[in-house]
């Protein structure tokens, strides 16, 4: 058994995936824009992830843009049968590296075809519709129009399963009236706990919740309580933060990203880290809602 197996599995897009996966965003250049400084290192991280048992990779063709998907294809194609690649659409990158909404039917269709081309696939396993009403977090508003476009692409056989990203609970319910939703991808971590109620509701429906920025994203988690628990358990604070997420709910799937093989190994080791009840209590107090 590999260390990653200790975290268990959960259903995602018709397959059972390991609960500790890999997010490819950091394989692009600075600011998730342009090529990586070291392409060979990026290839090595992906190959190490799969060799270590990862079978859930999260990406998007607007990372780079196009960069991470092309690196994934070079590193891993032809893909293993048990590998689930999840991508997202709904944004484009400006020449200034800005993140801009792209909800038009033509834009969404082009995004699906770009993902297919750059990943070298005939059909995408899971496509998340990234809602961009507010780039800083979920904001209310109907998602019906762009989601119907994605659902139509699903009916055409270009997409197997549909998920949502950066959404509210109301939008999840709206989406479920249009097409089955297999996962929700929102910001969530020890200090950012606004989705506590949503996570539990999705768990009751056996829908995966995939937190982005599980380690704080561009502002890494910093907490005295976190550091103390990590020191006591002989782990790094980031390993403890990942282990807390794994224990938080059975439907949570993790996709921590890194461009370093050593950091990847450190993240994956969190799958075998046991958090006793008193450690969970201390950690729960960091960002409890």
C-alpha positions in Angstrom: 0.0 0.0 0.0 1.3 3.5 -0.9 1.0 6.2 1.7 -1.6 8.0 -0.3 -4.0 5.1 0.0 -4.4 5.7 3.7 -6.6 8.7 2.9 -9.2 6.5 1.2 -11.2 7.1 -1.9 -14.3 8.9 -3.0 -16.4 8.9 -6.2 -15.7 11.6 -8.8 -17.2 11.5 -12.2 -18.0 7.9 -12.3 -14.6 6.7 -10.9 -13.3 6.2 -7.4 -10.3 8.5 -6.9 -7.8 8.8 -4.1 -8.7 11.6 -1.8 -5.3 13.2 -2.2 -4.8 14.4 -5.7 -2.7 17.1 -7.5 -3.5 20.6 -8.7 -1.5 21.6 -11.8 -1.9 25.4 -11.5 1.7 26.0 -10.2 3.2 24.3 -13.2 2.7 27.5 -15.2 4.9 30.5 -14.9 4.8 33.3 -12.3 1.2 34.4 -11.7 0.0 31.3 -13.5 1.0 33.0 -16.7 3.4 31.8 -19.4 5.7 28.8 -19.3 7.4 27.4 -16.2 11.0 28.4 -15.4 11.9 24.7 -15.6 9.8 22.6 -17.9 11.7 19.4 -17.0 11.0 19.9 -13.3 7.3 20.3 -14.1 7.2 17.1 -16.1 9.0 15.3 -13.2 6.4 16.5 -10.7 3.5 15.1 -12.7 5.2 11.8 -13.3 6.2 11.5 -9.6 2.6 12.3 -8.6 1.2 9.4 -10.7 3.9 7.1 -9.7 3.0 7.8 -6.0 -0.6 6.8 -6.6 -2.3 10.1 -7.5 -5.2 9.4 -9.9 -7.0 12.8 -9.8 -5.4 15.8 -11.5 -7.0 19.2 -11.6 -6.1 21.7 -14.3 -7.5 24.3 -16.7 -6.6 25.5 -20.2 -6.5 29.1 -18.8 -3.5 28.2 -16.7 -0.7 29.6 -18.7 -2.9 29.8 -20.8 -2.6 26.3 -22.4 0.7 25.7 -20.6 -0.3 23.2 -17.9 -2.5 21.1 -20.2 0.3 20.7 -22.7 2.7 19.7 -19.9 0.2 17.2 -18.6 -0.1 15.7 -22.1 3.7 15.5 -22.5 4.3 14.0 -19.1 1.4 11.5 -18.9 -0.2 10.6 -22.2 -1.2 8.0 -23.0 -3.1 8.3 -19.8 -3.7 5.5 -17.3 -7.2 4.1 -17.3 -7.8 5.0 -13.6 -6.7 8.6 -14.0 -9.3 11.3 -13.8 -8.4 14.7 -15.2 -10.7 17.6 -14.1 -10.6 20.9 -15.9 -12.5 24.1 -15.7 -13.9 26.7 -18.1 -15.5 30.1 -17.7 -12.5 32.4 -17.8 -9.8 33.6 -20.2 -6.5 35.3 -19.6 -5.8 38.9 -20.8 -2.5 39.8 -22.3 -1.7 41.5 -18.9 -2.3 38.1 -17.1 -5.7 39.3 -15.9 -8.5 36.8 -15.3 -11.6 37.7 -17.3 -15.1 36.1 -17.4 -15.8 34.0 -20.6 -19.4 32.9 -20.3 -20.6 33.3 -23.9 -21.7 30.1 -25.7 -18.9 30.4 -28.3 -16.3 31.1 -25.6 -17.4 28.0 -23.5 -17.4 25.8 -26.6 -14.0 27.0 -27.6 -12.7 26.4 -24.1 -13.9 22.8 -24.2 -12.2 22.2 -27.5 -9.0 23.8 -26.4 -8.9 21.6 -23.3 -9.5 18.5 -25.5 -6.7 19.5 -27.9 -4.1 20.5 -25.4 -4.7 17.5 -23.2 -4.9 15.2 -26.2 -8.3 13.7 -25.3 -11.5 12.9 -27.2 -13.7 13.5 -24.2 -13.1 15.4 -20.9 -13.7 13.4 -17.7 -15.1 16.3 -15.6 -15.5 20.0 -16.5 -16.1 22.6 -13.8 -18.0 25.7 -14.8 -16.0 28.5 -13.0 -18.4 31.3 -12.1 -16.8 34.7 -12.4 -19.5 37.1 -11.0 -16.9 38.1 -8.4 -13.2 37.0 -8.8 -12.7 37.2 -5.1 -15.4 34.6 -4.1 -18.9 33.3 -4.8 -21.6 35.9 -5.6 -25.2 35.2 -6.2 -26.7 35.3 -9.7 -28.2 32.8 -12.1 -25.8 30.3 -13.7 -28.4 28.8 -15.9 -27.3 30.2 -19.3 -23.6 29.2 -19.2 -24.4 25.9 -17.5 -26.9 24.9 -20.3 -24.2 25.5 -22.8 -21.9 23.1 -20.9 -24.8 20.6 -20.5 -25.3 20.7 -24.3 -21.6 19.9 -24.8 -22.0 17.1 -22.4 -24.9 15.7 -24.5 -22.7 16.0 -27.6 -20.3 13.5 -25.9 -17.4 16.0 -25.4 -17.8 16.1 -21.6 -18.7 13.1 -19.3 -19.5 14.9 -16.1 -20.1 18.5 -14.9 -19.0 20.3 -11.7 -19.2 23.9 -10.5 -16.5 26.2 -9.1 -16.7 29.5 -7.1 -20.4 29.0 -6.4 -23.0 29.5 -3.6 -25.3 26.8 -2.2 -28.2 28.4 -4.2 -26.3 28.1 -7.4 -25.5 24.5 -6.7 -29.3 23.8 -6.4 -30.0 25.7 -9.6 -27.3 23.8 -11.4 -28.7 20.4 -10.3 -32.0 21.3 -12.0 -30.0 21.5 -15.3 -27.6 18.6 -15.1 -26.1 16.3 -12.4 -23.3 18.0 -10.5 -20.5 15.6 -9.5 -18.3 18.1 -7.6 -18.1 21.6 -6.2 -14.7 23.4 -6.1 -14.6 26.5 -3.8 -12.0 28.1 -1.6 -11.8 26.4 1.7 -9.1 25.7 4.3 -8.5 25.9 8.0 -8.9 29.7 8.1 -11.5 30.1 5.4 -14.6 28.2 6.6 -17.6 29.8 4.9 -18.5 26.6 3.2 -18.9 24.4 6.3 -22.7 24.0 5.8 -22.4 23.4 2.1 -19.7 20.7 2.6 -22.0 18.8 4.9 -25.0 19.1 2.6 -23.0 17.8 -0.4 -21.7 14.9 1.7 -25.3 13.8 2.3 -25.7 13.7 -1.5 -22.4 11.9 -2.1 -21.1 14.9 -4.1 -17.4 15.6 -3.9 -16.1 18.9 -2.5 -12.7 20.0 -3.8 -11.2 22.9 -1.9 -8.9 25.2 -3.8 -6.2 27.0 -1.9 -6.3 24.2 0.7 -3.0 25.6 2.1 -4.0 29.3 1.9 -3.1 29.9 -1.8 -1.2 33.1 -2.3 -1.3 33.8 1.4 0.0 30.7 3.1 -1.7 29.6 6.3 -0.1 31.0 9.5 -1.4 30.1 12.9 0.2 29.5 16.3 -2.3 26.7 17.0 -1.4 25.1 13.7 2.3 25.3 14.4 1.9 23.9 17.8 0.0 20.9 16.6 2.5 20.3 13.8 5.4 20.4 16.3 3.7 18.0 18.6 3.0 15.5 15.8 6.4 15.8 14.2 4.8 17.1 10.9 4.9 20.3 9.0 2.1 22.9 9.4 1.0 22.3 5.8 0.8 18.5 6.3 -1.4 19.1 9.4 -3.6 21.5 7.4 -4.1 18.9 4.7 -4.8 16.1 7.2 -7.4 18.3 8.9 -9.2 18.7 5.6 -9.1 14.9 5.0 -10.7 14.4 8.4 -13.1 17.3 8.1 -15.5 15.4 5.8 -15.4 12.2 3.8 -16.4 13.9 0.5 -13.4 16.3 0.6 -10.9 15.7 -2.2 -7.6 17.5 -2.0 -5.6 19.0 -4.9 -2.6 20.8 -3.4 -0.3 22.1 -6.1 3.4 22.4 -6.3 6.2 22.6 -8.8 8.6 20.7 -6.6 9.0 17.0 -6.3 10.1 17.2 -2.6 7.1 19.4 -1.8 4.8 17.0 -3.6 6.1 14.1 -1.5 5.6 16.2 1.7 2.0 16.9 0.7 1.2 13.3 -0.1 2.7 12.2 3.2 -0.3 14.0 4.9 -2.4 11.1 3.8 -0.9 9.0 6.6 -0.9 11.7 9.3 -3.4 10.9 12.1 -4.9 13.8 14.0 -6.1 13.0 17.5 -9.3 14.5 18.8 -7.5 17.2 20.8 -5.6 18.3 17.8 -8.8 18.5 15.8 -10.4 20.7 18.5 -7.4 23.0 18.5 -7.4 23.3 14.7 -11.2 23.7 14.5 -10.9 26.9 16.6 -8.7 28.6 14.0 -11.5 29.5 11.6 -14.7 28.2 13.0 -17.8 29.7 11.5 
